[in-house]
Amino acid sequence: MVTSEDDMYGLREELADCYGPVPPQVDNLMDIIRVKNILRKIMGERMEYNGKEMLIDFREDSPVDPGRIVELSQKNLKGEIKFTPDGRLTVSMPGLEGKDIINRAKCLLGELEIEEREIF
């Protein structure tokens, strides 16, 4: 399982050594793996984009502090943000297409990501 950036780099290099230049589809897949790894780290159950909003469902035991979400909504993130009592974060991001969806997902998760010392 590829769980770190070092693992990702190693896998990409191995693919390039065996098969030549890595196609963009492989890079896209690796970006999705990066998103899933961060989502797992913050104990998100799922993440989706519906064409208008980025949605993240958090587990009850997620280390992400709801206060942190409110703080981010006031400072950094553009668009309307909602966080419901059942642990669903909704961020307005209308009109994203292609690579922009993954890039904005990584940015959002990066803002929510927890330092290891905060989890333990």
C-alpha positions in Angstrom: 0.0 0.0 0.0 1.3 3.5 -0.9 0.8 5.5 2.3 3.6 8.2 2.1 5.0 10.6 -0.4 8.2 8.6 -0.4 6.2 5.5 -1.3 4.5 7.4 -4.1 7.8 8.7 -5.4 9.4 5.3 -5.3 6.4 3.7 -7.2 6.5 6.4 -9.8 10.2 5.9 -10.4 9.8 2.2 -10.6 7.0 2.5 -13.2 9.2 4.9 -15.2 12.2 2.5 -15.0 10.1 -0.4 -16.2 7.8 1.2 -18.7 9.2 4.5 -19.7 7.5 7.9 -19.3 4.6 7.8 -16.9 1.4 8.9 -18.6 -0.8 11.7 -17.2 -3.4 9.1 -16.1 -1.0 7.6 -13.7 -0.2 11.0 -12.2 -3.9 11.6 -11.8 -4.3 8.2 -10.1 -1.4 9.1 -7.8 -3.1 12.4 -6.9 -6.3 10.6 -6.0 -4.2 8.3 -3.8 -2.7 11.3 -2.1 -6.2 12.7 -1.4 -7.3 9.3 0.0 -4.2 9.1 2.3 -4.9 12.6 3.7 -8.6 11.8 4.1 -7.7 8.6 6.0 -5.3 10.5 8.3 -8.0 13.0 9.3 -10.5 10.1 9.7 -12.8 11.2 6.9 -15.2 8.6 5.7 -15.6 9.9 2.2 -15.1 12.9 0.0 -17.0 13.9 -3.1 -17.5 16.8 -5.6 -21.0 17.2 -7.0 -20.3 20.0 -9.5 -21.1 22.7 -6.9 -19.7 21.7 -3.6 -16.9 19.7 -2.1 -18.3 17.4 0.6 -16.4 15.6 3.3 -18.0 13.2 5.8 -16.0 12.8 9.0 -16.0 10.0 11.5 -17.1 10.8 15.0 -13.6 10.2 16.3 -11.9 12.5 13.7 -9.1 14.6 15.2 -10.2 17.6 13.1 -11.4 20.2 15.5 -14.7 21.8 14.4 -13.3 25.1 15.7 -10.5 24.7 13.1 -13.0 24.5 10.4 -14.7 27.7 11.6 -11.4 29.4 11.8 -10.5 28.4 8.2 -13.8 29.5 6.9 -13.2 33.0 8.3 -9.6 33.2 7.0 -8.5 31.2 4.1 -11.2 29.3 2.3 -13.3 31.1 -0.4 -16.9 30.3 -0.7 -19.7 29.3 1.6 -18.8 26.7 4.3 -21.2 24.5 6.3 -20.3 22.0 9.0 -23.3 20.0 10.3 -23.6 18.2 13.7 -23.4 14.8 11.9 -19.8 15.6 10.7 -20.4 16.7 7.1 -18.3 19.6 5.8 -19.7 21.3 2.7 -17.6 23.9 0.9 -19.0 25.8 -2.1 -16.7 25.4 -5.1 -18.9 25.7 -8.2 -17.7 25.0 -11.7 -14.5 23.0 -11.1 -13.4 20.6 -13.9 -10.7 18.1 -14.4 -7.4 18.6 -12.5 -8.9 21.6 -10.7 -11.2 19.3 -8.7 -8.2 17.2 -7.4 -6.1 20.4 -6.8 -8.8 22.0 -4.7 -9.5 18.8 -2.8 -5.8 18.5 -1.9 -5.8 22.2 -0.9 -8.9 21.8 1.3 -7.5 18.6 3.0 -4.1 20.3 3.4 -5.8 23.0 5.4 -7.5 20.5 7.6 -4.6 18.1 8.0 -3.5 17.3 11.5 0.1 17.2 12.7 1.0 13.7 14.0 1.6 15.2 17.5 -1.9 16.6 17.6 -3.4 13.1 17.0 -1.5 11.3 19.7 
